[in-house]
Amino acid sequence: MAGLIDMVINNPAIAKSIAKQVGIDVGDAGSIIGQLAPILMGGAKSNLNSEKDSGGLLKHIEQSNYADIFDKPEAHVNDGNFKNMGNDILAELTGSKENSREVARHVEQETGMSSSIIKSVLPMLAPMIIGALTKKSAPSLGGHSSSQSSSMTDMLSGLIDQDNDGSAIDDIMGMAAKFIFK
């Protein structure tokens, strides 16, 4: 079973939909997604590990419509409410607009793509991240308990680095998350 980050990076429909919406090449969209996915997954993990989450991220993960967004991004990216939904999720994943800007600057340095393009990709990718989390966590979200945030964090940790091998993608995610979510 592929890890969460791989699910997002290796979903060609996501890159194609984002590329079309932003007006960039699919390869460039893939490059941006390859940089953003580990950072945003790291943000999800950081959010769930902290005391700051009011349950907003968990509420998003529990909503089944995000799985459909992940499976059929082309049907959703043009929706007028999609950007607002993405910005709400992005606030949960990065913590603030300034952190989102820092993410964009970091990815700009890594990819050479304009930060304005990256800023437009961020709110489109955020619901896809939640969609991947929703798809992977659906069987374990049956009941609500006081330890749900802790179990979600444990599950996220396991799904992001299933074999705990310290692979490069996990190292990148960790470094980027520490850099951005100080």
N, C-alpha and C positions, 0 to 999 in steps of 0.2 A: 504494500500500500504506500503510495507516494505521500510525502510529507505535505503539510499545508502550503508551504512556500512553493514547492514544486507544482502543486495543483493550480496555483494562480499563474505562475510563470509559464507553465506548459499548456495553458488553455488558449489555443489560437483564437478562439472567438473573442476573448477579452482584448487581446492586442489588436485584432482587426476592428472591433467596435470602437475602441479608444482612438486608434489611428484615424479612422474615418471621421469621428466626431471632432477631433482636434485639428485634422488636416495635415497629418504627418505620415511618413512611411511606416509600414507595419514593423519593419526591422527596428526603427527608432523607438516605436512604441514598446516593442519587446525589450529593448535595452533599458528604457525608463522603468518599465514594470519590474524587470530583473533587479534593479536597484531599490525601488520603492517597496516591493513586497516584503523583503526581510525587515526593513525598517518599520513598516506598519504592523507586521506580526509582532515585532519586538515591542511596539507601542501597546498592542493589545495585552501582551504578557505583563508589561510594566503596569498598565492600568489595573489589571486584575490582581496583581501582587500588592498594590498600594491601598491605602485607606481612603484615597480620594474618590474612588469610583462610587457613585451613589446608586449603582445598579444599572446605569444607563447602557453600558456596554453589554451586560448580560441580557438586558431587555432586547437589544438589537439582535443578539445571537439567537435568542429564543424565537424570534419572528421567522416563520417559515418562508415568507416571501423572498428573503435574501438568498435562499438556495436557488430559487427560480432565476433571480438576477444573475447569479453565478453561472447557471446553466445556459441562460439565454440573454447574454448581455446586450446583444443587438436590439432586442425588443424593449430594452429599458433605458439605454443611454440617451435617447431622444426625448424621453418623458420630461415634461416641464418641471416636475417636482424632483427629478433625479439629482440635480446639482445641490439642491437644498438638503435632501436626505444625505447625500455624500458629505456635505460640509458638517452636518450634525455628527455623523460618524467620525469624521476626521478630527473633530474637537475631542471626541472620546479617545481616539488613538494617539493623538499628538499632545493633547493637553492645552494647547493655545494656538492662536494664529501665528504668533512669533515662532513657535516650534515648527509649525507647518512651513513657514518661510525658511527656516533653518534647514529643514529637510530638503526643500527645493534647491537651496544654494549648494548643499552637499551633493545632491544628485547631479546638479549642473556641472560641478567640478568632475564628477566621475564619468559622465556621459558626453559632456560637451554640448548638450542640448540647452536651449534657453530656459532660464528659471520660470519665465512666464508660461512656457509650454508645460513645464513640469507642474506648475501651480494649477493649470487647468486639468491635468491628468489626476492629481491627488484626489479631488472629490469624486471622480469617476471610479477610481480604483478602490476607494474605501468600502463601498458596498460589496464589491467583489471579495474583499478580504473577509467581511462579515459572512458573505455567502459561503465561502470555503469553511469558515469556522462552524457555521450552521450545519453544513452537510456532514462534517466530521463529528460534530457533537450531538446531533439529533438523537441517537439512541440513548445517550446518557443524560438527557435533559428531562426525562419523564416526570420526576417529582421535584418539588421546590423544597430546599432545606436551608437551614442557617449556614451550612458549610458549603453552599453551592459555589460561591466565589472561589473558595479554596480548591474544591474539586475541579472547577473549570480551569483554574490556573495549572493544576497538576496535569489535567488532560491536555491543555495547550502545550505545556512543556514537553509532554510525551509525543505529541503530534508534530511539533516543530522539529524536534531532534529525537526521532523514534529510537535510534540505536545508541544514543549518547556517545557518538564517536568523535565529537568535536570537529566535525567536517567544516570546510571553508565557508559554506553558506551560513552555518550556525555562528561561526566566528564573526562573519561580516554582520549578521543580524545583531549580535551582542555588542560589537564595537559601535555600530551605527546607533543603536538604541541608547547606549551609555553616553555617546557624544551628544545626541539630540535631546534626550529626556533626562538631563542632569538632575 
